[in-house]
Every structure is written in structure tokens, then in C-alpha cells.
Amino acid sequence: MAKLLFGACANESADVGLIRKTGIDWVRQDLAMPFADRVGGRLTDEYLRNRALVQSWIGQGLKVMGVTPRPFGGSYEPDEQGVLRLRVKRCLPEWCGAPGSEAYNRSYEEICAWLAQDLKGLISTWQIANELDIELFAGPLTARQACEFIAHGARGLKRTDASSVVGHNPAGCGPHSDYFYGWFYGGRGALLDYCGVDGYYGTWIDGGPESWDRRLAELRELTGVPILVNEWGFSSEGAQLAPGELPADRTPCQVRKWPSTWGPGHTPEGQAAFVRECFDVFLKHRRSLLGVFFYRWEDQQNCWQCGRADCPMETRWGLVDLDGKPKPAWTAYKEGLAAMKAAEEAASTKGLSQGK
């Protein structure tokens, strides 16, 4: 039985000793565009820093899931009236071609093929880009164009390293996520090895741990491949929006309140309760899972979406606080993860005793 991947997103400054004490074995590492001028050309400083960090994580006893370069990235900036508006910026250089074009996709395939070669022996599990079912990361790409982009990335990784485990992580909160699952798992062959999914129930969307129960069951039925929960979590801070408080075309960063909540609410104790109940669900579905990656290891100083320090949208997801001290969710996570690993070990022992 292959071991499940238990990971988290973490900053370079994270306390690796504490990460490993929690039971976490993996980190997810974003990789910047490697080339400055052409495929195979001069390497960018940002990519060289990323590669060095991958080597550092591994040197400290962790495994790394690599995230291939993103085509676009968004943030919210105020207009003249102070209304936060989405601004999406291109992440791949102009020389890669027009977004959605065949030249653009071919460039990306070659970039991914090179990455798999350059990081062979360091990274063998990949997430291709990030949440390309939402405009924040897909930019102008249509759902079909985004799927084709992912497919080219997968082909590039597999061409260089056929043993690579590759997939993508739809955000799951937009209108296109089910289109992605149908496109990739509806008879097109084994382009992706796992079904990735992100989910922020009780924060960005309605629901709670029980929503993971339904979602995992339906994705297993729909795709028939192992499921990797690339992102899951619950913020420990923030009030809930009142009905009608925020116009439909505005981001929650505008008023710094959550669209949804769950149970005890967005408090340290509420976060711990959410983590505890989610592990009960993951334990139930462990035979369908490739792994689970928590978002995220540590709290953040500023919201990356709007830049404000007082916005909880992207600042209080951590298992540890800004000073690196464990929050109540850290204990809940450690206990839940230990139960998952114990179940794995028991199943492995039983299989060996039965000659399987």
C-alpha cells in the first residue's frame, strides 16, 4: 500500500522541526518561470531561489510536491472610488505566445519537460499550475483553454519523467470545476494520475467537514482515480457577512468578512474543531485518497489578495501564529494525522499478514 501524502503550504522561514513533529512529511513548493528569454535560455533568479529551497526542504527531511509555473495571477486593487477590483497579471513572458494559442501551450509543455528533468530525483509529484477554474488564476483563459494548457503541462512532465505523478487542483467554487473533471476523466486517457481538489467550506463557500464527505464520494465515483486534497483549511479569524452587506460583484476583502462560517465560527477554537472533524472524514475516505495538503502552516502578515494586514481572507489560516507558536488547530491536526497514519499502518500490517 502506497503511503498517503500529508503536506502543507509553508514559508521558507518555517520551523521544519515543528512541521515534522506535527507528522507532516510534505510541503508544496511553487516554481517560478525558469527561463528569462527562451526555453533553455538564461535561468531566472526567482527559479534558482525556488530550486535551492526545494533542495533545502529535502535536506531537512521533507518531501516536495512541485507546482509548475502559473499562467496568470490576480490581486485586488482599489479604483478611484475605493472599490477593490480584480487585476490579473500575466506570469508567463510574451515570448511564450498568446494565451490560449498552440504556441503558448507548446511553450508550456517544453517548460514543464525541462522542469521535470532539472528537478529529477528531487520532485516526482506535481501540481500543474493552480486553480485554473477561476479568473483569479486563469485570467482570460476559457475553461477549455485552461484544460488544454494543463494537458500540455502534463505531457511535458511525463515525457521527461514517465514515473511522475501529475494532476491539477480546481478551486471547486466556480462554475467550471465540474467541466474540468469531465474534460480530464471523461474518456481522454490517463493524462492525470490523480484527481485534485481544493475546498474551503465554511469560509469562501457554505458547508463544513460533512461537505468533504459528499465531495470525496462523488469525485471518486466520477473520476475513478486517487484523490489529492491539494488545499483545505479554515480561518481562525473573521466575522461573517450579513445578508446583502456586500454587492455580488465585490470581493469579501472589501469589508474583510467571510461569505460563510461553520460551527463555533472563525476563532482559534472553531478552527481546531473544523480540523478535527475533517480528519474524521478523511479517515473514512482514506482508501480513496492520495493525500491531503493543509492550507496553511503559518499565519501571514498581510492578505496577498488585497495587501491589508487587517484582512482575514488570507492571514489567519495557519496551524501556527505569526510568532510560530502552535494554535489549538495544531494539536487537532497532529492528533488527526496520527490517527490517519495509525490506520495506514494497521491496514499495511493486515495486508502483510494475509500475504497481500
N, C-alpha and C positions, 0 to 999 in steps of 0.2 A: 504494500500500500504506500503510495507516494505521500510524503508529509505535506500537510497544509501549509500555506504561506501566511504567516501572521506578521503584518507590517504596519508602518505608519509613515506619514509625511513629516519630515523633521528638518530643522535648520542646521546649517553647518556647525553651529556652536552647541548643539545638543549634547547632553551628558550621556555618552554611549554606555557607560557603566550602568546608569539608571535605566536606560532603554532595555538593556539586556536583562537586568534584574526584573523588569516587568514581564519578561518572557517573549518580547518582540525580537524576531530574528531577521526581519527585512526592513529596508527603507525604500521609498520611492524617490528616484532622482530624475529631475528634469534635465534634459540635454539641450543646449543651445545649438543654433545653426553652426555646423562645424567650419564651413568654408566662407571666406570673405569675398572671393572674386569669381570662383568657378568650382565645379565639382572636382575634387582632387587638388585644389589650389591651396593658397595660404590659409592656415587654420586661424580661427578667431580666438582672441584671448578668453572670451567667455567660455567657449567649449573647452579650452585647455584647463581652465579652472574647474569645470564640471568633471572632466576626466580625472583630475587629481583628487577631487572629492570622492569619486567612486572608489578610487584606489585606497583612500583613507578609510572609508566605511568598511571596506573588505578587510583591510589591515587590522581593524579593531573588532573583527569577528562577526560583522553583519553581512547579509547578502543584499544585493541591489536589483530592484526592478527598474529598468531604464524607461524613460518617457521620451519618445522621439520628438524632434522639434515641432512646435505648433505653427500652423499657418497664420493664425491671427490671435490677437489678444486684446481684450477690451478693458476699459475702466470708465468711471463716471466723472464728468467734469461739469461745473455749473455754467449755464448760459447767462445772458445778460440779466435775466430776471431771477437768477439764483436757482433755477431748476436744474437738477442733475440730469445730464443727457449722456447716453452711451456713445463713447468714442472708441472705435475699433481700429487698431493699427496692424499693418502688415508685418509679420515676423520673418517671412522668407524674402530674400532680396529680389529686386526687379529682374535680375538676370535669370531667375528660375522660370520666368514666363508669366503669362496672365493667369490669375487664379481660375481654376476650373478647366484650363486648356490641357491638351495632351502633353504639350511641352512641360507645363508646370508639374503634372503628375509624373512624367518620366524623370524630371529632375529630382523629385522627392524620392522616387524609387532608387535612384543611384545614391542619393544621400544616405538612405536607410541601409543600403547594401554596404556602403563604406563604414557606417557606424557599427554594424554587426561584425565586420572584420576588425576594425580598430579596437573594439571592446570584447573581442572573443576571449573567453576564459575569465572575463570579469562579469559580464552580463549575458544571461541566457533567457531571461524572462522580460518581455517587453509590453508596454502600453503604447499604442500608436496615437500620438497627439493627445488631445484631451477634450472630452465633451463636445464633439462636433455636431451635436444635435441642437445646440443653442447658439444664438448670434454672438454672444459674448466671446466665443472661441472660434466659431465658424466664419464670422464676418459675412461676406457676400455669397459664400458657397451655398448652393441649394443642398437639400438632403441627398439627392442623387450624386451631386458633385463631391460632397463630403465622403460618401461611401466609396466612390471611385478613388479618391485621394487616399483613404485608409487602405484600400485593397492594394494600391501600388506600394505603399509603405510595407505592407505585409510581404508582398512578393520580393521586395528588396532585401528585407531581413532574412527571409527563408532562402533566397538564392545564395547568400554568403554562408549562412549557418542554418542548415536544414533542421537541426535539432532545437532551434529557438522556439520558445513558447510565446505566441503573439496574440494580441487581442486589442479591443478598444472599449472605452467606458462611456456610453451615452449618459447624459445627466439624468435622463428619465423624468424631467419635469416639464418638458416642452412637448409640442405636438408631433415631433419627428422621431422620438426614440423607438417606437414600435416599428416604424418604417425601417430603421437601421437593423433591427433584429430580423425582420422579414427579408431584407436585402441580403444579409450575410448568411442566414441559416435556412433559407428557403430553397435549397437545391443548387447553390452555386459552387458546391465543392467545399473542401476543408481549407478555406482561406485563413480563418481564425481558429486558434486552438481552444480558446475559452470565450465564454460569454461574460463580458464585463458590464458592471452596473454601478452607478453612483446613486445614493439616496440620502436625502436629508428630511426625513419625516419629522414632523413636529417643529420644524423651523421654516425652511423655504416652502414646504408643501405640507398639507394636512396628513395626519396619520401618527403612528407610533411604532414601537417594536413589532406589534402584531401585523403591521403593513409589510414588514420584511418577510413574515411568514407567507403571506399571499404572493408577494412578488417573486420570491425564490422558487416557489412551487410552479408558478406559471412560466417562468423563464426556463426552468428545467424541462417542462413539457414542450415549450415552444422550440428550444434550440437543441436539446439532446446532448449538450457538451457541458463540461465542468464550468461552474460559475465563479468568477472572481469579483468580490465586492471591492472595487477599487477605492471607493470613498464612502465612509459612513461616519456619523457623529451627531453631536447635539451640543449646542452652545450653552455655556453656563451663565449667560448674562443676556438681558434684554427683555423689554416689555412686548406685549402683543398688540398689533394694530387693532384699533376699534373699527367696526363696520363703517365703510365709507370714509375713513380717515385719509386714505391715500388714493388718488386717481389711478385708474388701471394702467396708464402709460408711464407711471413713475416708479423708480426703484425704491425699495424699502430703506436704502441708505438715506433717502431724502429726509425721513423722520426718525431714522435709527430705531425702528421697531420691527418685530418679526411678523410675517404673514400668518404664522401658526405657532401653536405651543402644544405641550403634552404633559399630562400628569402633574407633578409638583411645579412645573414651569421651568423657565430658564434661570436656574440657580445652580450652584455647585452640587447641591443635594439632588436636584432634578436631573442634572447631567449624569450623576452616578447611578440613579435609578434607571435611567434610559439605557446606559451601557450594560447594566446588569441584566435587564430583560432582553436586550438584543442578543446577548450571548446565549440565553436560553433558546432563542430562535435559531441561532447559528448552530448550536449543538444538535438541535433537531434535524437540521438540513445538512449536517457535515458531510454526508456521503455524496451530496451534490456539489460540494464546494471545491474550488481550487485553493481558495484562501480569502482572507479579509484584511483590508488596509484601513486603519483608522485615520480620520482627518480631525485633528492633527496632534502631533506630540506636544507642542508647546503653544501657549497663548502668544498673540502677536501685538506689537506696539501700536500699529496702525492698520486700519482696514485697507486692503490692497485695492478694493473696488472704488472707494471714494477718497481714500487718503486720510481720513479723520481718526484720531485716537479715541474719540468718544463714541464711535460707531461699532456696535457689537456684531455686525454682519460677518466680519472676518477677523475678529480679535480674540474671542473667548472660547475657542473650540478645543483648547489644549487639555491634555491629561495633567500637564504641569503648568504652573502660572508663569508670569513674566520673570520671576526670580528663579525659576527652575524647581520650585517646590511642588511636590505632588498634591493634586486636588483630590477630593473624595472619589472622583471618577477613576483616578489612577488605581486605587485599591480595588474598585469594582472591576476594572479592566484586568488587573493582574489575576484576580480570583476567577473571572470568567475564562480567561485564556488558559489558566491552569486546568480547569475542568475540561476544556476542549482537548488539550494535549493528553490528559489522562484517558479520555475516551478513545483518542487515536491509539495510544499505547495499548490499551486493553483490547481493541479490535485487532491490532497487529499481532499481539500475543496469541489471541484466539485463533487467528488465521494460521500462524505457525504451528500451533498445536494440532490443527486439523489438516496440516500438510498443504495449505493453500498458499 
